[in-house]
């Protein structure tokens, strides 16, 4: 069951999110509108809003406020991407030039700021203290993750626990918040029940990032929508590299360490071969599979429904994806 089929389970909700996003990107500032339209047209699976929509329906929610929350989550996520691309000096995302490559760093940062401020406007309009707590905490945690990643950049001594902390904060937290807010909106608002969804989202997000790490060394640029080796070029010590440093021969580890320090891609082909031979990719896939199992186990208390089935399928499909 691919992502398109999974999203069809909440097709009307998903379309409502798209309309909501388009409407609330409207502003009298032409540059914001222009960049906003570019972002909306750039595609993307919008997995985090999808997780929120499915979690709400799986929790028995029958209202429409989950659409607003899902849109807020997408605004916050998009803002982090705009800021990320500036920090990483990225030029390609989803197969298109990044906003900073087209309009410059200043526009990318400032439009990202606009999306965050618009998201907080929409959060306040929800008039739900619990939702506001979850989303505001999530925003703060993600910001911490960005700084943690910056600290690790070009540091080949980064450990696996340190890296896992980064991806929990930077990537998994938004998945976690999407699932938890959906459950809070649902009929079953007991803490244990909403925490089951939060746990699902957290492990799903970690697995998703780990597969991203694998694809950076074995994906195809046309499918990924970004350049293979981008993480290495940015000096990011992701899990495949960390594992290869720990398990490779001294000269292999030294080559990878030097590449992380310099962000150089001159030895990319050789590094990809080392990561393969040392088992870095297979180890990372194993860790992603472990996280996926934990995500699925977390849904055990959730009553059977087609929405729960879709969440199961989403976790499994995320593990198998090639882009």
C-alpha positions as CSV (number, residue, x, y, z in Angstrom):
1,X,0.0,0.0,0.0
2,X,1.8,3.1,-1.2
3,X,1.6,6.6,0.3
4,X,-1.0,7.7,-2.2
5,X,-3.3,4.8,-1.2
6,X,-2.7,5.5,2.4
7,X,-3.6,9.2,2.2
8,X,-6.8,8.2,0.2
9,X,-8.1,6.8,3.5
10,X,-8.5,10.5,4.7
11,X,-8.7,12.0,1.2
12,X,-11.3,14.6,2.1
13,X,-9.4,15.7,5.2
14,X,-6.2,15.8,3.2
15,X,-7.7,18.1,0.6
16,X,-9.1,20.3,3.3
17,X,-5.5,20.6,4.7
18,X,-4.3,21.7,1.3
19,X,-7.0,24.3,1.0
20,X,-6.4,25.5,4.5
21,X,-2.6,25.9,3.8
22,X,-3.3,27.8,0.6
23,X,-5.8,30.1,2.3
24,X,-3.5,31.0,5.3
25,X,-0.5,31.6,3.1
26,X,-2.4,34.6,1.8
27,X,-0.7,37.9,2.7
28,X,-0.4,41.4,1.3
29,X,3.4,40.9,1.0
30,X,4.1,39.8,-2.5
31,X,7.3,37.9,-1.8
32,X,5.7,35.8,0.9
33,X,2.9,34.9,-1.5
34,X,5.4,34.1,-4.2
35,X,7.6,31.9,-2.1
36,X,4.5,30.3,-0.4
37,X,3.1,29.3,-3.8
38,X,6.5,27.9,-4.8
39,X,6.6,25.8,-1.6
40,X,3.0,24.5,-2.0
41,X,3.7,23.6,-5.7
42,X,6.9,21.8,-4.8
43,X,5.1,18.6,-3.8
44,X,6.1,16.4,-0.9
45,X,4.2,13.7,0.8
46,X,3.1,15.8,3.8
47,X,3.5,12.8,6.0
48,X,3.3,14.7,9.3
49,X,-0.1,16.2,8.6
50,X,-1.2,12.7,7.3
51,X,-0.1,11.2,10.6
52,X,-2.1,13.8,12.5
53,X,-5.2,13.2,10.4
54,X,-5.1,9.4,10.7
55,X,-4.4,9.6,14.4
56,X,-7.4,11.8,15.0
57,X,-9.7,9.6,13.1
58,X,-8.2,6.4,14.7
59,X,-9.0,8.0,18.1
60,X,-12.6,8.4,17.2
61,X,-12.5,12.1,16.4
62,X,-15.4,13.2,14.1
63,X,-14.9,17.0,14.0
64,X,-12.9,19.2,11.7
65,X,-10.3,20.9,14.0
66,X,-7.8,18.2,13.1
67,X,-7.4,19.8,9.7
68,X,-6.3,23.1,11.4
69,X,-3.8,21.2,13.6
70,X,-2.4,19.3,10.6
71,X,-1.9,22.5,8.7
72,X,-0.1,24.1,11.7
73,X,2.2,21.1,11.8
74,X,2.9,21.5,8.0
75,X,3.7,25.2,8.5
76,X,6.1,24.5,11.3
77,X,7.8,21.7,9.4
78,X,8.1,23.8,6.2
79,X,9.7,26.6,8.2
80,X,12.3,24.2,9.6
81,X,13.1,23.1,6.0
82,X,13.6,26.7,4.9
83,X,15.9,27.4,7.7
84,X,17.7,24.0,7.3
85,X,18.5,24.7,3.7
86,X,20.1,28.0,4.6
87,X,22.2,26.4,7.4
88,X,23.2,23.5,5.1
89,X,23.7,25.7,2.1
90,X,21.4,23.3,0.2
91,X,20.6,24.0,-3.4
92,X,18.1,21.2,-4.2
93,X,15.1,19.8,-2.4
94,X,12.4,17.5,-3.8
95,X,14.0,17.8,-7.2
96,X,13.7,21.6,-7.4
97,X,16.0,24.5,-6.5
98,X,15.6,25.4,-2.8
99,X,14.0,28.7,-1.8
100,X,17.4,30.1,-0.8
101,X,18.9,29.1,-4.1
102,X,16.2,31.0,-6.0
103,X,15.5,34.0,-3.7
104,X,18.5,34.1,-1.4
105,X,19.2,33.3,2.2
106,X,17.4,36.3,3.6
107,X,14.1,35.6,1.9
108,X,14.3,31.9,3.0
109,X,14.9,32.8,6.7
110,X,12.3,35.5,6.8
111,X,9.6,33.5,5.1
112,X,10.4,30.7,7.5
113,X,9.9,33.1,10.3
114,X,6.5,34.2,8.8
115,X,5.4,30.5,8.7
116,X,6.3,30.0,12.3
117,X,4.5,33.2,13.4
118,X,1.4,32.2,11.3
119,X,1.5,28.8,12.9
120,X,1.4,30.3,16.3
121,X,-1.5,32.6,15.3
122,X,-3.4,29.5,14.2
123,X,-2.5,27.6,17.4
124,X,-3.9,30.4,19.6
125,X,-7.1,30.3,17.4
126,X,-7.6,26.6,18.4
127,X,-8.3,27.8,22.0
128,X,-7.1,24.4,23.3
129,X,-4.4,24.7,26.0
130,X,-3.3,21.1,25.7
131,X,-2.7,21.4,21.9
132,X,-0.9,24.6,22.4
133,X,1.4,23.0,25.0
134,X,2.2,20.1,22.7
135,X,2.9,22.2,19.6
136,X,4.9,24.9,21.4
137,X,7.0,22.3,23.1
138,X,7.6,20.5,19.8
139,X,8.8,23.8,18.2
140,X,11.2,24.3,21.0
141,X,12.5,20.8,20.9
142,X,13.1,21.0,17.2
143,X,15.1,24.2,17.6
144,X,17.2,22.4,20.2
145,X,17.7,19.6,17.7
146,X,19.0,22.0,15.1
147,X,21.6,23.3,17.5
148,X,22.6,19.8,18.5
149,X,23.1,18.9,14.9
150,X,25.2,22.1,14.4
151,X,27.4,21.0,17.3
152,X,27.9,17.6,15.7
153,X,28.6,19.0,12.3
154,X,32.1,18.2,11.1
155,X,32.8,16.2,14.3
156,X,33.8,12.6,13.4
157,X,33.8,11.7,17.1
158,X,30.0,11.9,17.2
159,X,28.6,8.8,18.9
160,X,25.5,6.8,18.0
161,X,23.6,7.9,21.2
162,X,24.4,11.6,20.4
163,X,23.2,11.2,16.9
164,X,20.0,9.4,17.9
165,X,19.3,12.3,20.2
166,X,19.6,14.7,17.3
167,X,17.2,12.9,15.1
168,X,14.7,12.5,18.0
169,X,14.7,16.2,18.5
170,X,15.0,17.4,14.9
171,X,12.9,14.9,13.0
172,X,10.9,12.5,15.2
173,X,9.5,15.2,17.5
174,X,7.2,16.6,14.8
175,X,5.9,13.1,13.9
176,X,5.3,12.5,17.6
177,X,3.4,15.8,18.0
178,X,1.3,15.1,15.0
179,X,0.2,11.8,16.3
180,X,-0.3,13.0,19.9
181,X,-2.4,16.1,18.9
182,X,-4.6,13.8,16.8
183,X,-5.2,11.6,19.8
184,X,-5.9,14.5,22.1
185,X,-8.6,15.7,19.7
186,X,-10.2,12.2,19.7
187,X,-12.9,10.9,21.9
188,X,-10.3,9.0,24.0
189,X,-8.3,11.8,25.6
190,X,-6.8,9.8,28.4
191,X,-3.1,10.4,28.9
192,X,-2.1,6.8,28.4
193,X,-4.0,6.7,25.1
194,X,-2.6,9.9,23.7
195,X,0.9,8.7,24.8
196,X,0.5,5.5,22.8
197,X,0.1,7.7,19.7
198,X,3.0,9.9,20.7
199,X,5.2,6.8,21.1
200,X,4.1,5.6,17.7
201,X,5.0,8.9,16.1
202,X,8.3,9.2,17.8
203,X,9.5,5.8,16.6
204,X,8.0,6.3,13.2
205,X,10.0,9.6,12.9
206,X,13.3,8.0,14.0
207,X,12.8,5.1,11.5
208,X,12.0,7.6,8.7
209,X,15.2,9.6,9.3
210,X,17.3,6.5,9.5
211,X,16.1,5.4,6.1
212,X,16.8,8.9,4.8
213,X,20.4,8.3,6.1
214,X,20.6,5.1,4.1
215,X,19.2,6.7,0.9
216,X,21.9,9.4,1.1
217,X,24.4,6.7,0.1
218,X,22.5,4.4,-2.1
219,X,19.6,6.5,-3.6
220,X,19.1,8.0,-7.0
221,X,19.1,11.7,-7.4
222,X,16.0,11.7,-9.6
223,X,14.1,9.7,-7.0
224,X,15.5,11.4,-3.9
225,X,15.1,15.0,-5.2
226,X,18.5,15.8,-3.7
227,X,22.1,15.0,-4.4
228,X,23.5,11.7,-3.2
229,X,26.2,12.4,-0.6
230,X,24.6,15.7,0.6
231,X,24.9,14.7,4.2
232,X,28.6,14.0,3.9
233,X,29.1,17.3,1.9
234,X,27.5,19.1,4.8
235,X,29.8,17.4,7.3
236,X,26.9,15.4,9.0
237,X,28.1,12.3,10.8
238,X,25.0,10.2,10.2
239,X,24.6,6.6,11.5
240,X,26.0,4.8,8.4
241,X,29.2,6.8,8.8
242,X,29.4,6.5,12.6
243,X,29.1,2.7,12.2
244,X,31.7,2.5,9.5
245,X,34.1,4.5,11.5
246,X,33.7,2.2,14.5
247,X,33.9,-1.1,12.4
248,X,36.1,-0.2,9.5
249,X,39.9,-0.6,9.2
250,X,41.9,2.3,10.6
251,X,42.7,3.7,7.2
252,X,39.0,3.4,6.2
253,X,37.9,5.2,9.4
254,X,40.5,7.8,8.8
255,X,39.2,8.5,5.3
256,X,35.7,9.0,6.6
257,X,36.8,11.2,9.5
258,X,38.7,13.5,7.1
259,X,35.7,13.7,4.8
260,X,33.4,14.6,7.7
261,X,35.8,17.3,8.8
262,X,36.2,18.9,5.4
263,X,32.8,18.1,3.8
264,X,34.7,16.9,0.8
265,X,33.2,14.6,-1.8
266,X,36.4,13.8,-3.6
267,X,36.4,10.3,-2.1
268,X,32.6,9.8,-2.1
269,X,32.7,6.7,-4.3
270,X,35.3,5.1,-2.0
271,X,33.4,6.1,1.1
272,X,30.1,4.7,-0.2
273,X,32.0,1.4,-0.8
274,X,33.4,1.4,2.7
275,X,30.0,2.1,4.3
276,X,28.6,-0.8,2.3
277,X,31.4,-3.2,3.1
278,X,31.5,-2.4,6.8
279,X,27.8,-3.0,7.1
280,X,26.9,0.6,7.9
281,X,23.8,0.6,5.6
282,X,22.5,-2.8,6.7
283,X,23.0,-1.8,10.4
284,X,21.1,1.4,9.9
285,X,18.2,-0.4,8.1
286,X,18.1,-2.9,11.1
287,X,17.9,0.0,13.5
288,X,15.1,1.5,11.4
289,X,13.3,-1.8,11.4
290,X,13.6,-2.0,15.2
291,X,12.1,1.5,15.5
292,X,9.2,0.5,13.1
293,X,8.4,-2.5,15.3
294,X,8.3,-0.3,18.4
295,X,6.0,2.1,16.5
296,X,3.6,-0.7,15.6
297,X,3.7,-2.1,19.1
298,X,2.7,1.2,20.5
299,X,-0.6,1.1,18.6
300,X,-1.7,-2.1,20.4
301,X,-4.3,-0.2,22.6
302,X,-5.9,1.5,19.6
303,X,-9.2,-0.1,18.5
304,X,-9.2,-1.7,15.1
305,X,-10.2,0.6,12.2
306,X,-9.2,1.4,8.7
307,X,-7.4,4.4,10.1
308,X,-5.3,2.3,12.4
309,X,-4.6,0.0,9.5
310,X,-3.5,3.0,7.5
311,X,-1.1,4.0,10.3
312,X,0.4,0.5,10.2
313,X,0.8,0.6,6.5
314,X,2.4,4.0,6.7
315,X,5.0,2.8,9.1
316,X,5.8,-0.3,7.0
317,X,5.9,1.7,3.7
318,X,8.2,4.3,5.3
319,X,10.6,1.5,6.1
320,X,10.5,0.1,2.5
321,X,10.7,3.4,0.6
322,X,13.3,4.3,-2.0
323,X,12.9,8.1,-1.9
